């Protein structure tokens, strides 16, 4: 397994604009602060 395969297996994440925590890219709400995301 190459390094490219490893990177694709990691779920994509983004940063919550309210609390700054890393959250799933497709999250509708932040699981840490509870704010609704667009």
N, CA, C and O atoms as CSV, one atom per row, in Angstrom:
chain,resi,resn,atom,element,x,y,z
A,1,UNK,N,N,0.850,-1.185,0.000
A,1,UNK,CA,C,0.000,0.000,0.000
A,1,UNK,C,C,0.889,1.240,0.000
A,1,UNK,O,O,1.724,1.407,0.889
A,2,UNK,N,N,0.713,2.109,-0.993
A,2,UNK,CA,C,1.513,3.322,-1.095
A,2,UNK,C,C,0.963,4.430,-0.219
A,2,UNK,O,O,-0.116,4.295,0.357
A,3,UNK,N,N,1.695,5.513,-0.118
A,3,UNK,CA,C,1.258,6.621,0.733
A,3,UNK,C,C,-0.009,7.283,0.181
A,3,UNK,O,O,-0.809,7.811,0.954
A,4,UNK,N,N,-0.204,7.264,-1.136
A,4,UNK,CA,C,-1.419,7.826,-1.733
A,4,UNK,C,C,-2.650,7.050,-1.272
A,4,UNK,O,O,-3.679,7.651,-0.962
A,5,UNK,N,N,-2.555,5.723,-1.222
A,5,UNK,CA,C,-3.668,4.900,-0.753
A,5,UNK,C,C,-4.007,5.224,0.694
A,5,UNK,O,O,-5.181,5.273,1.061
A,6,UNK,N,N,-2.991,5.444,1.514
A,6,UNK,CA,C,-3.200,5.743,2.930
A,6,UNK,C,C,-3.949,7.067,3.092
A,6,UNK,O,O,-4.869,7.161,3.905
A,7,UNK,N,N,-3.563,8.088,2.325
A,7,UNK,CA,C,-4.208,9.397,2.430
A,7,UNK,C,C,-5.685,9.333,2.045
A,7,UNK,O,O,-6.514,10.006,2.659
A,8,UNK,N,N,-6.017,8.537,1.042
A,8,UNK,CA,C,-7.406,8.434,0.603
A,8,UNK,C,C,-8.276,7.705,1.616
A,8,UNK,O,O,-9.494,7.883,1.608
A,9,UNK,N,N,-7.689,6.888,2.487
A,9,UNK,CA,C,-8.446,6.143,3.491
A,9,UNK,C,C,-8.827,7.023,4.685
A,9,UNK,O,O,-9.723,6.666,5.450
A,10,UNK,N,N,-8.157,8.167,4.852
A,10,UNK,CA,C,-8.448,9.071,5.969
A,10,UNK,C,C,-9.659,9.927,5.601
A,10,UNK,O,O,-9.683,10.530,4.528
A,11,UNK,N,N,-10.665,9.988,6.478
A,11,UNK,CA,C,-11.842,10.811,6.180
A,11,UNK,C,C,-11.454,12.282,6.014
A,11,UNK,O,O,-10.610,12.794,6.749
A,12,UNK,N,N,-12.069,12.950,5.051
A,12,UNK,CA,C,-11.778,14.367,4.822
A,12,UNK,C,C,-12.368,15.187,5.954
A,12,UNK,O,O,-13.474,14.916,6.420
A,13,UNK,N,N,-11.633,16.177,6.386
A,13,UNK,CA,C,-12.081,17.007,7.501
A,13,UNK,C,C,-11.926,18.473,7.155
A,13,UNK,O,O,-11.168,18.849,6.262
A,14,UNK,N,N,-12.665,19.286,7.884
A,14,UNK,CA,C,-12.542,20.736,7.773
A,14,UNK,C,C,-12.562,21.309,9.180
A,14,UNK,O,O,-12.742,20.578,10.153
A,15,UNK,N,N,-12.380,22.598,9.281
A,15,UNK,CA,C,-12.330,23.245,10.583
A,15,UNK,C,C,-13.654,23.955,10.847
A,15,UNK,O,O,-14.176,24.646,9.971
A,16,UNK,N,N,-14.200,23.786,12.057
A,16,UNK,CA,C,-15.411,24.507,12.449
A,16,UNK,C,C,-15.072,25.989,12.549
A,16,UNK,O,O,-14.093,26.357,13.197
A,17,UNK,N,N,-15.878,26.848,11.909
A,17,UNK,CA,C,-15.586,28.284,11.938
A,17,UNK,C,C,-15.928,28.920,13.280
A,17,UNK,O,O,-15.554,30.066,13.532
A,18,UNK,N,N,-16.631,28.194,14.141
A,18,UNK,CA,C,-16.997,28.727,15.454
A,18,UNK,C,C,-15.993,28.352,16.543
A,18,UNK,O,O,-15.556,29.214,17.306
A,19,UNK,N,N,-15.623,27.067,16.619
A,19,UNK,CA,C,-14.733,26.622,17.704
A,19,UNK,C,C,-13.337,26.228,17.230
A,19,UNK,O,O,-12.430,26.077,18.049
A,20,UNK,N,N,-13.150,26.056,15.909
A,20,UNK,CA,C,-11.835,25.754,15.371
A,20,UNK,C,C,-11.436,24.286,15.397
A,20,UNK,O,O,-10.329,23.944,14.982
A,21,UNK,N,N,-12.315,23.409,15.878
A,21,UNK,CA,C,-11.985,21.978,15.937
A,21,UNK,C,C,-12.119,21.359,14.555
A,21,UNK,O,O,-12.849,21.874,13.707
A,22,UNK,N,N,-11.410,20.247,14.327
A,22,UNK,CA,C,-11.487,19.513,13.065
A,22,UNK,C,C,-12.733,18.640,13.095
A,22,UNK,O,O,-12.938,17.869,14.033
A,23,UNK,N,N,-13.569,18.767,12.057
A,23,UNK,CA,C,-14.836,18.043,11.985
A,23,UNK,C,C,-14.970,17.387,10.611
A,23,UNK,O,O,-14.289,17.795,9.670
A,24,UNK,N,N,-15.838,16.374,10.478
A,24,UNK,CA,C,-16.053,15.753,9.163
A,24,UNK,C,C,-16.521,16.788,8.142
A,24,UNK,O,O,-17.307,17.679,8.463
A,25,UNK,N,N,-16.032,16.661,6.915
A,25,UNK,CA,C,-16.353,17.620,5.860
A,25,UNK,C,C,-17.852,17.719,5.586
A,25,UNK,O,O,-18.342,18.786,5.215
A,26,UNK,N,N,-18.586,16.619,5.766
A,26,UNK,CA,C,-20.018,16.620,5.454
A,26,UNK,C,C,-20.911,16.881,6.672
A,26,UNK,O,O,-22.126,16.700,6.588
A,27,UNK,N,N,-20.331,17.302,7.802
A,27,UNK,CA,C,-21.116,17.542,9.019
A,27,UNK,C,C,-22.053,18.736,8.836
A,27,UNK,O,O,-21.667,19.757,8.266
A,28,UNK,N,N,-23.277,18.599,9.322
A,28,UNK,CA,C,-24.237,19.703,9.292
A,28,UNK,C,C,-24.171,20.516,10.581
A,28,UNK,O,O,-24.509,21.700,10.600
A,29,UNK,N,N,-23.730,19.861,11.661
A,29,UNK,CA,C,-23.548,20.511,12.956
A,29,UNK,C,C,-22.177,20.135,13.488
A,29,UNK,O,O,-21.696,19.031,13.231
A,30,UNK,N,N,-21.544,21.032,14.222
A,30,UNK,CA,C,-20.263,20.711,14.847
A,30,UNK,C,C,-20.525,19.799,16.040
A,30,UNK,O,O,-21.319,20.151,16.913
A,31,UNK,N,N,-19.872,18.629,16.101
A,31,UNK,CA,C,-20.085,17.713,17.225
A,31,UNK,C,C,-19.469,18.225,18.530
A,31,UNK,O,O,-19.745,17.667,19.592
A,32,UNK,N,N,-18.648,19.268,18.476
A,32,UNK,CA,C,-17.988,19.792,19.674
A,32,UNK,C,C,-18.729,20.988,20.270
A,32,UNK,O,O,-18.954,21.033,21.479
A,33,UNK,N,N,-19.113,21.965,19.427
A,33,UNK,CA,C,-19.779,23.161,19.968
A,33,UNK,C,C,-21.274,23.189,19.668
A,33,UNK,O,O,-22.007,23.987,20.252
A,34,UNK,N,N,-21.740,22.316,18.754
A,34,UNK,CA,C,-23.163,22.210,18.466
A,34,UNK,C,C,-23.712,23.248,17.496
A,34,UNK,O,O,-24.913,23.263,17.226
A,35,UNK,N,N,-22.854,24.111,16.971
A,35,UNK,CA,C,-23.324,25.143,16.044
A,35,UNK,C,C,-23.677,24.530,14.694
A,35,UNK,O,O,-23.044,23.573,14.247
A,36,UNK,N,N,-24.701,25.096,14.049
A,36,UNK,CA,C,-25.120,24.639,12.720
A,36,UNK,C,C,-24.163,25.198,11.679
A,36,UNK,O,O,-23.817,26.379,11.706
A,37,UNK,N,N,-23.741,24.339,10.767
A,37,UNK,CA,C,-22.805,24.731,9.720
A,37,UNK,C,C,-23.517,24.791,8.382
A,37,UNK,O,O,-24.532,24.122,8.183
A,38,UNK,N,N,-22.993,25.586,7.469
A,38,UNK,CA,C,-23.584,25.689,6.132
A,38,UNK,C,C,-23.018,24.643,5.219
A,38,UNK,O,O,-23.397,24.574,4.049
